[in-house]
Amino acid sequence: MDWTATVANPQSLASLPAGIGALPVDLHEVILHRDGPSVRLRFDLAAVPDVLPARWDEDVNRTQVRLACFGVQAFALTGFATTLSGQLSARPIDNGWIVTFAAGEVVLTLRTSLVRVESLSGYRDPGSAE
Protein backbone atom coordinates (compact mmCIF):
# COMPACT_ATOMS: atom_id res chain seq x y z
CA MET A 1 0.00 0.00 0.00
CA ASP A 2 1.11 3.55 -0.72
CA TRP A 3 2.74 4.96 2.44
CA THR A 4 1.15 8.37 1.87
CA ALA A 5 -2.27 6.86 2.67
CA THR A 6 -1.12 6.17 6.24
CA VAL A 7 -0.20 9.69 7.32
CA ALA A 8 -2.44 11.41 9.85
CA ASN A 9 -1.74 14.79 8.21
CA PRO A 10 -2.18 14.19 4.44
CA GLN A 11 -2.42 17.96 3.79
CA SER A 12 1.37 18.10 4.36
CA LEU A 13 1.84 16.13 1.12
CA ALA A 14 -0.84 17.89 -0.94
CA SER A 15 1.64 20.03 -2.90
CA LEU A 16 3.65 17.01 -4.09
CA PRO A 17 2.85 15.34 -7.43
CA ALA A 18 0.21 12.60 -7.48
CA GLY A 19 1.58 9.09 -7.07
CA ILE A 20 4.50 10.20 -4.90
CA GLY A 21 4.01 7.23 -2.57
CA ALA A 22 4.86 4.76 -5.34
CA LEU A 23 8.28 6.32 -6.01
CA PRO A 24 11.43 4.81 -4.52
CA VAL A 25 12.90 6.64 -1.55
CA ASP A 26 16.52 7.22 -0.59
CA LEU A 27 16.67 6.49 3.16
CA HIS A 28 19.21 8.60 5.05
CA GLU A 29 18.40 8.14 8.71
CA VAL A 30 16.42 6.07 11.19
CA ILE A 31 16.04 7.38 14.74
CA LEU A 32 14.62 5.20 17.51
CA HIS A 33 13.45 7.03 20.60
CA ARG A 34 12.26 5.38 23.79
CA ASP A 35 9.75 8.15 24.51
CA GLY A 36 6.54 7.34 22.72
CA PRO A 37 8.16 5.03 21.74
CA SER A 38 8.79 6.56 18.33
CA VAL A 39 10.77 6.04 15.16
CA ARG A 40 11.67 8.77 12.69
CA LEU A 41 12.61 8.07 9.09
CA ARG A 42 14.40 10.73 7.04
CA PHE A 43 14.40 10.10 3.31
CA ASP A 44 14.53 11.79 -0.08
CA LEU A 45 12.01 11.73 -2.88
CA ALA A 46 13.17 12.41 -6.45
CA ALA A 47 10.32 14.90 -6.89
CA VAL A 48 9.43 18.38 -5.70
CA PRO A 49 6.14 20.19 -5.12
CA ASP A 50 4.33 21.47 -8.21
CA VAL A 51 4.54 24.95 -6.71
CA LEU A 52 7.71 25.40 -4.64
CA PRO A 53 7.36 26.85 -1.15
CA ALA A 54 8.70 30.41 -0.96
CA ARG A 55 11.55 29.42 1.36
CA TRP A 56 12.91 26.76 -1.06
CA ASP A 57 15.56 27.54 -3.67
CA GLU A 58 14.29 27.55 -7.26
CA ASP A 59 16.72 24.85 -8.43
CA VAL A 60 15.75 22.12 -5.94
CA ASN A 61 15.34 18.61 -7.36
CA ARG A 62 14.75 16.61 -4.19
CA THR A 63 12.21 16.69 -1.38
CA GLN A 64 13.44 15.46 1.96
CA VAL A 65 10.74 13.99 4.22
CA ARG A 66 10.91 13.40 7.95
CA LEU A 67 8.27 10.79 8.78
CA ALA A 68 7.45 10.20 12.45
CA CYS A 69 5.90 6.97 13.73
CA PHE A 70 4.38 7.09 17.21
CA GLY A 71 3.26 4.29 19.50
CA VAL A 72 5.79 1.90 17.99
CA GLN A 73 5.19 -1.64 19.22
CA ALA A 74 7.77 -3.53 17.16
CA PHE A 75 10.88 -2.71 15.15
CA ALA A 76 13.18 -4.91 13.07
CA LEU A 77 16.11 -4.15 10.77
CA THR A 78 18.02 -6.72 8.78
CA GLY A 79 21.05 -5.85 6.70
CA PHE A 80 22.71 -2.49 6.20
CA ALA A 81 24.32 -0.50 3.42
CA THR A 82 25.69 2.98 2.88
CA THR A 83 23.25 3.63 0.03
CA LEU A 84 19.65 2.71 0.73
CA SER A 85 17.39 3.36 -2.23
CA GLY A 86 14.25 1.27 -1.99
CA GLN A 87 10.52 1.06 -1.57
CA LEU A 88 8.59 2.39 1.42
CA SER A 89 5.16 0.87 1.95
CA ALA A 90 2.52 0.43 4.63
CA ARG A 91 -0.47 -1.76 5.34
CA PRO A 92 -3.18 -1.49 7.96
CA ILE A 93 -3.23 -3.91 10.88
CA ASP A 94 -5.62 -3.83 13.87
CA ASN A 95 -5.46 -0.25 15.19
CA GLY A 96 -2.29 0.73 13.38
CA TRP A 97 0.12 0.20 10.54
CA ILE A 98 2.95 -2.04 9.46
CA VAL A 99 5.50 0.21 7.77
CA THR A 100 8.17 -1.47 5.64
CA PHE A 101 11.23 -0.21 3.80
CA ALA A 102 13.00 -2.66 1.49
CA ALA A 103 16.20 -2.10 -0.48
CA GLY A 104 17.75 -5.35 -1.70
CA GLU A 105 18.84 -7.34 1.34
CA VAL A 106 18.07 -4.46 3.70
CA VAL A 107 14.60 -4.62 5.24
CA LEU A 108 13.18 -2.37 7.96
CA THR A 109 9.78 -3.21 9.44
CA LEU A 110 7.89 -1.51 12.23
CA ARG A 111 4.45 -1.67 13.76
CA THR A 112 3.03 1.68 14.79
CA SER A 113 -0.24 3.30 15.78
CA LEU A 114 0.33 6.71 14.14
CA VAL A 115 2.30 7.92 11.12
CA ARG A 116 2.81 11.65 10.64
CA VAL A 117 4.84 13.85 8.30
CA GLU A 118 7.00 15.99 10.58
CA SER A 119 8.69 18.10 7.94
CA LEU A 120 9.39 18.59 4.25
CA SER A 121 12.41 20.41 2.89
CA GLY A 122 13.93 20.83 -0.53
CA TYR A 123 17.49 20.77 -1.80
CA ARG A 124 19.49 20.37 -4.97
CA ASP A 125 21.31 17.08 -5.49
CA PRO A 126 24.01 17.92 -8.04
CA GLY A 127 24.70 14.23 -8.71
CA SER A 128 21.22 13.35 -9.89
CA ALA A 129 20.01 13.12 -13.46
CA GLU A 130 16.84 15.11 -14.00
C-alpha atoms as one frame of an Amber mdcrd trajectory, in Angstrom:
protein
   0.000   0.000   0.000   1.111   3.548  -0.722   2.745   4.955   2.443   1.149
   8.367   1.866  -2.272   6.861   2.673  -1.118   6.166   6.238  -0.199   9.687
   7.316  -2.438  11.411   9.845  -1.741  14.790   8.210  -2.179  14.194   4.443
  -2.416  17.955   3.792   1.365  18.099   4.360   1.837  16.125   1.123  -0.842
  17.890  -0.941   1.642  20.026  -2.901   3.650  17.010  -4.094   2.850  15.337
  -7.435   0.209  12.599  -7.484   1.584   9.087  -7.071   4.501  10.201  -4.902
   4.008   7.229  -2.575   4.864   4.760  -5.338   8.280   6.321  -6.013  11.432
   4.811  -4.524  12.903   6.639  -1.546  16.516   7.222  -0.585  16.665   6.487
   3.163  19.212   8.596   5.054  18.404   8.139   8.709  16.416   6.073  11.188
  16.036   7.377  14.735  14.620   5.202  17.510  13.450   7.034  20.602  12.257
   5.377  23.793   9.753   8.149  24.508   6.544   7.340  22.721   8.162   5.027
  21.741   8.786   6.559  18.334  10.773   6.041  15.160  11.666   8.769  12.694
  12.614   8.072   9.095  14.399  10.725   7.038  14.397  10.101   3.307  14.533
  11.792  -0.081  12.012  11.726  -2.882  13.165  12.415  -6.451  10.317  14.898
  -6.892   9.434  18.380  -5.701   6.141  20.191  -5.125   4.326  21.468  -8.208
   4.542  24.949  -6.706   7.706  25.403  -4.639   7.363  26.851  -1.150   8.701
  30.410  -0.963  11.548  29.420   1.359  12.907  26.763  -1.058  15.558  27.544
  -3.674  14.292  27.552  -7.255  16.721  24.848  -8.432  15.754  22.118  -5.939
  15.344  18.609  -7.364  14.749  16.614  -4.186  12.214  16.688  -1.381  13.438
  15.456   1.964  10.742  13.995   4.219  10.910  13.399   7.947   8.274  10.793
   8.777   7.453  10.199  12.453   5.902   6.972  13.726   4.384   7.094  17.215
   3.261   4.286  19.498   5.788   1.896  17.985   5.186  -1.639  19.220   7.768
  -3.533  17.165  10.878  -2.712  15.147  13.182  -4.910  13.066  16.105  -4.145
  10.768  18.024  -6.724   8.784  21.051  -5.846   6.704  22.706  -2.489   6.204
  24.323  -0.505   3.416  25.694   2.977   2.876  23.249   3.632   0.033  19.652
   2.710   0.726  17.395   3.365  -2.231  14.248   1.272  -1.989  10.516   1.064
  -1.569   8.588   2.395   1.422   5.156   0.868   1.952   2.525   0.430   4.628
  -0.468  -1.758   5.342  -3.184  -1.492   7.965  -3.230  -3.906  10.883  -5.619
  -3.828  13.873  -5.458  -0.245  15.194  -2.294   0.735  13.383   0.120   0.199
  10.541   2.953  -2.041   9.464   5.505   0.206   7.770   8.174  -1.470   5.643
  11.230  -0.207   3.799  12.998  -2.664   1.492  16.196  -2.099  -0.476  17.746
  -5.346  -1.700  18.841  -7.344   1.343  18.068  -4.456   3.700  14.596  -4.617
   5.242  13.182  -2.369   7.963   9.776  -3.209   9.440   7.892  -1.514  12.231
   4.446  -1.672  13.761   3.028   1.685  14.794  -0.242   3.295  15.781   0.328
   6.707  14.138   2.304   7.923  11.121   2.814  11.653  10.639   4.841  13.852
   8.298   7.002  15.988  10.575   8.686  18.101   7.936   9.394  18.587   4.252
  12.410  20.415   2.889  13.932  20.825  -0.526  17.488  20.765  -1.796  19.491
  20.365  -4.969  21.311  17.084  -5.487  24.010  17.917  -8.043  24.699  14.235
  -8.714  21.221  13.350  -9.890  20.005  13.121 -13.455  16.843  15.111 -14.002
